[in-house]
Amino acid sequence: MGKTLRTGRTTGTCAAAAAMAGVRFLLTGERPETVDVPLPPGGSLSVPVGRCEPDNGGVRVTVVKDGGDDPDATHGCEIQAVVALDPSIPGPLSVSVDGGRGVGRATLPGLPVAVGEAAINPEPRKQIAEAARAAAMGMETGRISVLVEVPDGEAIARKTMNPRLGITGGISILGTQGIVRPYSHASWKATMDEGLDVARAQGLDHAVFTTGRRSERFYLQAHPDTHELAVIQAADFFEHAMRSAAKKGFARATWSVFFGKLAKQAQGLAYTHAKSHPVDFGRLADRCAEAGVGGLLLPDIRRANTAVQVLNMLRGDPARDRLVRLLADRAKQHAEAFSGGRVRVDYAVFDFEGNRLL
């Protein structure tokens, strides 16, 4: 039996918890140790509250982000809400939500928030307002102001895709579900989709999908005129990337990959992570034979442990170039099929030293 992975809480849930505790403190003087935060799909989550500190007539509440067992750039950071109440404002109770220090601002169109707005996505924005209202306990008029801040947000954002997406000055406040599910693919897919939206909003119709930072770097070195916003880290999400590109109106896509990922994409795998979706070395040996690799090598290829091992076996063999082209043709067919035939695809293939194989 494998270890059960621990869920965490999104930055949106942390901000909502801080807002909720802040309203309660201002109305009752209570410093709650935990609050039950409403979640976007319904239900609630008990969230521990760190500190409640008076701040300029309001209160600053700190909640520590816990990503559970999901690797996350924001895990362990402080999410704060500076909360103020103004009961004198006439009309029904309103809640304003904005971002301050360490929360990014949108500078490019195509994001879920408008240019100039704090990068607090629509679902967490609603969640924060709902949490503040839930804590208001019968307060029917006036205004609750919530300013979300992340003291280390600017430094954390440099480890995320925010700068490329045109979100400057800090992190985004995210979370459509309110809970971080360990090793879930949803956040990566959402970031990829957001990147494609931003690229399309800039009028780009050619996406460059890379499988990570290194394949991205090698591609940009080979194609320095590439628009930075066109480059999308798609990781192992082969099918999703192509479906999303088609849905968002891209006419063309280039995949920048290493040989191992090329072999798996040529197999037609929708998802290409090494642990769950390995290279089929029997099939790779068949492709090698098709490319003209000598029969004496084929048993060793079938027994190989890694695709790089196969590539090294073929060093100096003219069949190696034919194999790369053959695999790229197969991968292209699958990629275009995933797009429903709406996106033209080509490939840039590198070895681990950055040498161009195709």
C-alpha positions as CSV (number, residue, x, y, z in Angstrom):
1,M,0.0,0.0,0.0
2,G,1.4,3.4,-1.0
3,K,1.4,6.4,1.4
4,T,-1.9,8.4,1.3
5,L,-1.0,11.8,0.0
6,R,-2.1,14.8,2.1
7,T,-4.3,17.5,0.5
8,G,-3.5,21.2,1.0
9,R,-5.2,24.5,0.7
10,T,-5.0,27.0,-2.2
11,T,-3.8,30.6,-1.9
12,G,-7.4,31.6,-2.4
13,T,-8.5,29.5,0.6
14,C,-5.7,31.0,2.7
15,A,-6.7,34.5,1.8
16,A,-10.4,33.7,2.5
17,A,-9.4,32.3,5.9
18,A,-7.4,35.4,6.8
19,A,-10.3,37.7,5.7
20,M,-12.8,35.6,7.7
21,A,-10.6,35.7,10.9
22,G,-10.1,39.5,10.4
23,V,-13.8,40.3,10.2
24,R,-14.4,38.2,13.3
25,F,-11.6,39.9,15.2
26,L,-12.9,43.4,14.3
27,L,-16.5,42.6,15.3
28,T,-15.8,40.6,18.5
29,G,-12.2,41.0,19.5
30,E,-11.8,37.2,19.2
31,R,-8.5,35.8,17.8
32,P,-9.8,32.5,16.3
33,E,-7.3,29.6,16.1
34,T,-9.1,28.1,13.2
35,V,-11.9,29.2,10.8
36,D,-14.2,27.1,8.6
37,V,-13.7,28.6,5.1
38,P,-16.4,28.1,2.5
39,L,-15.1,26.3,-0.6
40,P,-16.0,27.3,-4.2
41,P,-17.7,23.9,-5.1
42,G,-19.5,23.9,-1.7
43,G,-18.7,22.7,1.8
44,S,-16.0,24.1,4.0
45,L,-12.4,23.5,5.1
46,S,-11.0,24.1,8.6
47,V,-7.9,26.4,8.3
48,P,-5.5,27.3,11.1
49,V,-5.0,31.0,11.6
50,G,-1.5,32.3,12.4
51,R,-1.5,35.9,13.7
52,C,-4.0,38.7,14.2
53,E,-2.3,42.1,14.5
54,P,-4.0,45.5,14.7
55,D,-3.1,47.5,11.6
56,N,-4.1,51.2,11.0
57,G,-7.6,50.9,12.4
58,G,-8.1,47.5,10.9
59,V,-6.4,44.1,11.4
60,R,-3.7,42.1,9.6
61,V,-4.3,38.4,9.7
62,T,-1.6,35.8,8.6
63,V,-2.4,32.3,7.4
64,V,0.5,30.0,6.3
65,K,0.0,28.3,2.9
66,D,0.1,24.5,3.2
67,G,0.3,22.8,-0.2
68,G,-0.1,19.3,1.4
69,D,2.0,16.8,-0.4
70,D,1.9,18.8,-3.7
71,P,5.2,20.5,-4.7
72,D,4.3,24.2,-4.8
73,A,6.3,27.4,-5.0
74,T,4.0,29.0,-2.4
75,H,4.1,26.1,0.1
76,G,5.0,27.5,3.6
77,C,4.6,31.2,2.6
78,E,2.5,33.7,4.5
79,I,-0.8,34.8,3.0
80,Q,-2.1,37.9,4.7
81,A,-5.4,39.9,4.6
82,V,-5.6,43.4,5.9
83,V,-9.2,43.8,6.8
84,A,-11.1,47.1,7.6
85,L,-14.8,47.7,8.4
86,D,-16.7,50.9,7.6
87,P,-20.3,50.5,8.9
88,S,-21.1,54.1,8.0
89,I,-21.4,53.5,4.2
90,P,-25.1,53.3,3.3
91,G,-26.7,50.6,1.3
92,P,-26.5,46.8,1.6
93,L,-23.2,45.3,2.9
94,S,-20.5,45.2,0.3
95,V,-17.1,43.6,0.2
96,S,-14.1,45.0,-1.7
97,V,-11.2,42.7,-2.5
98,D,-7.9,43.9,-3.8
99,G,-4.2,42.9,-3.9
100,G,-1.4,44.7,-2.2
101,R,2.3,43.9,-1.7
102,G,3.4,40.6,-3.2
103,V,0.2,40.1,-5.2
104,G,0.8,40.5,-8.9
105,R,-0.9,42.8,-11.3
106,A,-2.1,41.9,-14.8
107,T,-0.3,43.8,-17.5
108,L,-1.4,41.8,-20.6
109,P,-4.8,40.9,-21.9
110,G,-6.0,37.3,-22.1
111,L,-5.8,36.6,-18.3
112,P,-8.9,35.8,-16.1
113,V,-8.5,39.3,-14.7
114,A,-8.4,42.6,-16.6
115,V,-5.3,44.5,-17.3
116,G,-4.4,46.7,-14.2
117,E,-6.3,44.4,-11.8
118,A,-4.7,42.4,-8.9
119,A,-4.1,38.8,-10.0
120,I,-6.8,37.4,-7.8
121,N,-8.7,35.0,-10.0
122,P,-12.5,35.2,-10.2
123,E,-13.2,32.0,-8.0
124,P,-10.9,32.9,-5.1
125,R,-12.1,36.5,-5.3
126,K,-15.7,35.3,-4.8
127,Q,-14.5,32.9,-2.1
128,I,-12.8,35.7,-0.2
129,A,-15.9,37.9,-0.3
130,E,-18.2,35.0,0.7
131,A,-15.9,34.2,3.7
132,A,-15.9,37.8,4.8
133,R,-19.7,38.0,4.6
134,A,-20.0,34.7,6.5
135,A,-18.0,36.1,9.3
136,A,-19.9,39.4,9.4
137,M,-22.7,37.8,11.6
138,G,-25.7,40.0,10.8
139,M,-23.8,43.1,9.6
140,E,-26.2,44.2,6.9
141,T,-24.9,47.6,5.8
142,G,-21.5,49.2,5.4
143,R,-18.3,47.9,3.7
144,I,-15.7,45.3,4.4
145,S,-12.4,46.0,2.7
146,V,-9.9,43.1,2.2
147,L,-6.4,43.8,0.9
148,V,-4.5,40.5,0.2
149,E,-0.8,40.7,0.7
150,V,2.1,38.1,0.4
151,P,5.3,39.4,2.0
152,D,7.5,37.1,-0.1
153,G,5.3,37.2,-3.1
154,E,7.6,39.1,-5.5
155,A,10.5,36.6,-4.8
156,I,8.2,33.6,-5.1
157,A,6.7,34.8,-8.4
158,R,10.1,34.6,-10.0
159,K,9.9,30.8,-9.6
160,T,6.5,30.7,-11.4
161,M,5.2,31.5,-14.9
162,N,3.8,34.8,-13.8
163,P,6.5,37.1,-15.3
164,R,6.0,35.5,-18.7
165,L,2.2,35.8,-18.5
166,G,2.5,39.5,-17.8
167,I,1.7,39.3,-14.1
168,T,4.2,41.6,-12.4
169,G,5.0,42.3,-8.8
170,G,4.0,39.1,-7.1
171,I,2.1,35.8,-7.2
172,S,-1.5,35.1,-8.3
173,I,-4.2,34.2,-5.8
174,L,-5.6,31.0,-7.3
175,G,-7.9,28.0,-6.6
176,T,-11.0,26.9,-8.4
177,Q,-11.7,24.1,-5.8
178,G,-10.1,25.7,-2.7
179,I,-8.2,22.5,-2.0
180,V,-4.8,21.4,-3.4
181,R,-4.9,17.8,-4.5
182,P,-1.5,16.2,-4.4
183,Y,0.3,15.9,-7.7
184,S,-2.9,16.9,-9.4
185,H,-2.5,18.0,-13.0
186,A,-5.2,20.7,-12.9
187,S,-2.9,23.6,-11.9
188,W,-0.3,22.8,-14.6
189,K,-3.0,22.5,-17.3
190,A,-4.6,25.8,-16.1
191,T,-1.3,27.6,-16.3
192,M,-0.7,26.2,-19.8
193,D,-4.2,27.3,-20.9
194,E,-3.6,30.8,-19.4
195,G,-0.4,31.1,-21.3
196,L,-2.1,30.1,-24.6
197,D,-4.9,32.7,-23.9
198,V,-2.3,35.4,-23.3
199,A,-0.4,34.5,-26.5
200,R,-3.7,34.6,-28.6
201,A,-4.6,38.0,-27.0
202,Q,-1.3,39.2,-28.5
203,G,-2.4,38.0,-31.9
204,L,0.0,35.0,-32.0
205,D,-1.2,31.9,-33.8
206,H,2.0,29.7,-33.5
207,A,2.6,28.0,-30.1
208,V,5.9,26.5,-29.2
209,F,5.4,23.7,-26.7
210,T,8.4,22.6,-24.7
211,T,8.7,19.8,-22.2
212,G,10.7,21.8,-19.6
213,R,13.1,24.6,-19.1
214,R,16.0,22.9,-20.9
215,S,14.2,22.1,-24.1
216,E,12.8,25.7,-24.0
217,R,16.3,27.1,-23.6
218,F,17.7,25.0,-26.5
219,Y,14.8,26.1,-28.7
220,L,15.2,29.8,-28.0
221,Q,19.0,29.5,-28.6
222,A,18.2,28.0,-32.0
223,H,15.3,30.4,-32.7
224,P,16.2,33.7,-30.9
225,D,13.5,35.7,-32.7
226,T,10.7,33.6,-31.2
227,H,8.1,35.7,-29.3
228,E,8.5,34.9,-25.6
229,L,4.8,34.6,-25.1
230,A,4.5,31.9,-27.8
231,V,6.6,29.5,-25.7
232,I,4.5,27.3,-23.4
233,Q,5.9,24.7,-21.0
234,A,3.5,21.8,-21.7
235,A,5.6,19.2,-19.7
236,D,4.0,15.7,-20.3
237,F,0.5,16.9,-21.4
238,F,0.7,16.0,-25.0
239,E,-2.9,15.6,-25.8
240,H,-4.1,18.4,-23.6
241,A,-1.7,20.9,-25.2
242,M,-2.9,20.0,-28.7
243,R,-6.6,20.1,-27.8
244,S,-6.2,23.4,-26.0
245,A,-4.2,24.9,-28.9
246,A,-7.0,23.9,-31.3
247,K,-9.7,25.2,-29.1
248,K,-8.0,28.6,-28.7
249,G,-7.5,29.0,-32.4
250,F,-3.8,28.3,-33.0
251,A,-3.0,27.5,-36.6
252,R,0.5,26.0,-35.9
253,A,2.4,24.4,-33.1
254,T,6.0,23.4,-32.7
255,W,7.2,20.8,-30.2
256,S,10.7,21.2,-28.7
257,V,11.6,17.8,-27.2
258,F,14.3,15.4,-26.3
259,F,14.6,12.0,-27.9
260,G,12.8,10.1,-25.1
261,K,9.7,12.4,-25.2
262,L,9.7,12.1,-29.0
263,A,9.7,8.3,-28.8
264,K,6.7,8.5,-26.4
265,Q,4.8,11.0,-28.4
266,A,5.4,8.8,-31.5
267,Q,3.7,6.0,-29.5
268,G,0.6,8.3,-29.4
269,L,0.6,8.6,-25.6
270,A,-1.7,11.3,-24.4
271,Y,0.5,11.8,-21.3
272,T,4.2,11.1,-21.3
273,H,5.5,11.0,-17.7
274,A,8.3,8.5,-17.2
275,K,6.9,6.8,-14.1
276,S,3.4,6.0,-15.5
277,H,4.0,6.0,-19.2
278,P,7.4,4.5,-20.2
279,V,9.0,4.1,-23.6
280,D,7.9,0.9,-25.3
281,F,11.3,-0.4,-26.3
282,G,9.8,-3.2,-28.4
283,R,8.0,-0.7,-30.5
284,L,11.0,1.6,-30.6
285,A,13.1,-1.4,-31.9
286,D,10.5,-1.9,-34.6
287,R,10.8,1.8,-35.6
288,C,14.6,1.4,-35.6
289,A,14.3,-1.6,-38.0
290,E,12.0,0.5,-40.2
291,A,14.7,3.2,-40.3
292,G,17.3,0.8,-41.4
293,V,19.1,0.0,-38.1
294,G,21.1,-3.2,-38.4
295,G,19.4,-6.4,-37.1
296,L,22.3,-7.2,-34.8
297,L,21.5,-4.1,-32.7
298,L,17.7,-4.7,-32.4
299,P,17.9,-7.2,-29.4
300,D,19.9,-4.7,-27.4
301,I,17.4,-1.9,-28.3
302,R,14.6,-4.1,-27.0
303,R,16.4,-4.6,-23.7
304,A,17.4,-1.0,-23.3
305,N,16.6,0.9,-20.1
306,T,16.4,4.5,-21.5
307,A,15.8,6.2,-24.9
308,V,19.2,8.0,-24.5
309,Q,20.9,4.6,-24.4
310,V,19.3,3.7,-27.7
311,L,20.4,7.1,-29.2
312,N,23.9,6.5,-28.0
313,M,23.9,3.0,-29.6
314,L,23.2,4.6,-32.9
315,R,25.9,7.3,-32.7
316,G,27.6,7.5,-36.1
317,D,24.9,5.3,-37.8
318,P,23.2,7.0,-40.7
319,A,20.0,5.3,-39.7
320,R,19.9,7.5,-36.6
321,D,18.8,10.6,-38.5
322,R,16.2,8.5,-40.4
323,L,14.9,7.2,-37.1
324,V,14.5,10.7,-35.6
325,R,12.6,11.9,-38.7
326,L,10.4,8.8,-38.7
327,L,9.5,9.2,-35.0
328,A,8.9,12.9,-35.6
329,D,6.5,12.1,-38.5
330,R,4.6,9.6,-36.2
331,A,4.5,12.1,-33.4
332,K,3.3,14.8,-35.7
333,Q,0.4,12.6,-36.9
334,H,-0.7,12.0,-33.3
335,A,-0.3,15.6,-32.4
336,E,-2.4,16.8,-35.3
337,A,-5.0,14.1,-34.5
338,F,-5.3,15.3,-30.9
339,S,-6.0,18.8,-32.3
340,G,-8.8,17.4,-34.5
341,G,-6.8,18.2,-37.6
342,R,-7.0,22.0,-36.9
343,V,-3.3,22.6,-35.9
344,R,-0.3,22.1,-38.2
345,V,2.6,20.6,-36.2
346,D,6.4,20.4,-36.6
347,Y,9.2,19.3,-34.4
348,A,12.6,20.5,-33.0
349,V,14.5,17.6,-31.5
350,F,17.6,18.0,-29.3
351,D,20.0,15.7,-27.4
352,F,20.8,16.5,-23.8
353,E,23.8,18.6,-24.8
354,G,21.6,20.9,-26.9
355,N,22.7,19.4,-30.3
356,R,20.0,19.6,-32.9
357,L,18.8,16.1,-34.0
358,L,16.0,17.5,-36.2
